[in-house]
């Protein structure tokens, strides 16, 4: 279960990184180069960044899950600590995706002036 949770967070994190990186690179090269060159540069940057990430994703997920288990176990106990850390990471990713896709602070939209 722990490995599944960390793989889920890792895949979502890689997707967010990919989207953010694509937007950033294309914003920089879109105005200066032709569509063909800008597309090629964007693809090359994504491969250069994401290939190592995906190659080592399993090892990183295992190492991170062990670290989170130790930290969560110290703070809340093994199961509750894992769930709290998992939900916190999902909340961060949720914010990042809402910011990337819609350009808004989703928590301000959801909770208004409460937070």
C-alpha positions as CSV (number, residue, x, y, z in Angstrom):
1,X,0.0,0.0,0.0
2,X,2.8,2.4,0.9
3,X,4.6,1.8,-2.4
4,X,1.4,2.4,-4.3
5,X,0.8,5.7,-2.5
6,X,4.3,6.9,-3.2
7,X,4.1,5.8,-6.9
8,X,0.8,7.7,-7.2
9,X,2.3,10.8,-5.8
10,X,5.5,10.3,-7.9
11,X,3.6,10.0,-11.1
12,X,1.4,13.0,-10.3
13,X,4.5,15.0,-9.4
14,X,6.3,14.0,-12.6
15,X,3.2,15.0,-14.6
16,X,3.1,18.4,-12.8
17,X,6.8,18.9,-13.4
18,X,6.3,18.0,-17.1
19,X,3.4,20.4,-17.6
20,X,5.2,23.2,-15.8
21,X,8.4,22.6,-17.7
22,X,6.5,22.5,-21.0
23,X,4.7,25.8,-20.3
24,X,7.9,27.5,-19.2
25,X,10.1,26.3,-22.1
26,X,7.4,27.1,-24.7
27,X,6.8,30.5,-23.3
28,X,10.5,31.2,-23.7
29,X,11.1,29.8,-27.2
30,X,7.6,30.4,-28.8
31,X,8.2,34.0,-29.8
32,X,11.8,33.6,-30.9
33,X,11.7,30.5,-33.1
34,X,9.4,28.8,-35.6
35,X,6.8,26.3,-34.4
36,X,8.9,23.4,-35.6
37,X,12.0,24.5,-33.7
38,X,10.0,25.4,-30.6
39,X,8.3,22.0,-30.6
40,X,11.7,20.2,-31.0
41,X,13.3,22.3,-28.2
42,X,10.3,21.6,-25.9
43,X,10.5,17.9,-26.6
44,X,14.3,17.7,-26.0
45,X,14.0,19.6,-22.7
46,X,11.3,17.3,-21.5
47,X,13.3,14.2,-22.4
48,X,16.4,15.6,-20.8
49,X,14.6,16.2,-17.6
50,X,12.0,13.4,-17.4
51,X,14.1,10.5,-18.6
52,X,16.3,10.3,-15.5
53,X,13.2,11.0,-13.4
54,X,11.2,8.1,-14.8
55,X,14.3,5.9,-14.9
56,X,14.8,6.2,-11.1
57,X,11.2,6.7,-10.1
58,X,10.8,3.3,-8.5
59,X,14.0,3.6,-6.5
60,X,13.1,7.1,-5.4
61,X,9.6,6.1,-4.5
62,X,10.9,3.3,-2.3
63,X,13.4,5.6,-0.6
64,X,10.9,8.3,0.0
65,X,8.3,5.9,1.3
66,X,10.8,4.6,3.9
67,X,11.6,8.2,4.9
68,X,7.9,9.2,5.2
69,X,7.1,6.0,7.1
70,X,9.9,6.8,9.7
71,X,8.8,10.5,9.9
72,X,5.1,9.7,10.1
73,X,5.6,6.9,12.6
74,X,7.5,9.2,14.9
75,X,4.7,11.9,14.7
76,X,1.4,10.0,14.4
77,X,2.1,6.3,14.3
78,X,2.8,4.1,11.3
79,X,-0.6,4.0,9.5
80,X,-2.0,7.4,10.5
81,X,1.4,9.1,9.7
82,X,1.5,7.5,6.3
83,X,-2.1,8.7,5.5
84,X,-1.4,12.2,6.8
85,X,1.8,12.6,4.7
86,X,0.0,11.1,1.7
87,X,-2.9,13.5,2.0
88,X,-0.5,16.5,2.5
89,X,1.4,15.6,-0.7
90,X,-1.9,15.2,-2.6
91,X,-3.0,18.6,-1.4
92,X,0.2,20.2,-2.6
93,X,-0.1,18.5,-6.0
94,X,-3.8,19.5,-6.2
95,X,-2.7,23.1,-5.7
96,X,0.0,22.8,-8.3
97,X,-2.3,21.3,-10.9
98,X,-5.0,23.9,-10.3
99,X,-2.4,26.7,-10.6
100,X,-0.9,25.2,-13.8
101,X,-4.2,24.4,-15.5
102,X,-6.4,27.2,-14.4
103,X,-4.0,29.8,-12.9
104,X,-5.9,30.0,-9.6
105,X,-5.3,29.3,-6.0
106,X,-7.8,26.5,-5.6
107,X,-7.8,26.7,-1.8
108,X,-8.8,30.4,-2.0
109,X,-11.6,29.4,-4.3
110,X,-12.8,26.5,-2.2
111,X,-12.5,28.1,1.2
112,X,-12.6,31.9,0.4
113,X,-11.5,34.0,3.3
114,X,-11.5,31.1,5.9
115,X,-7.7,30.5,5.3
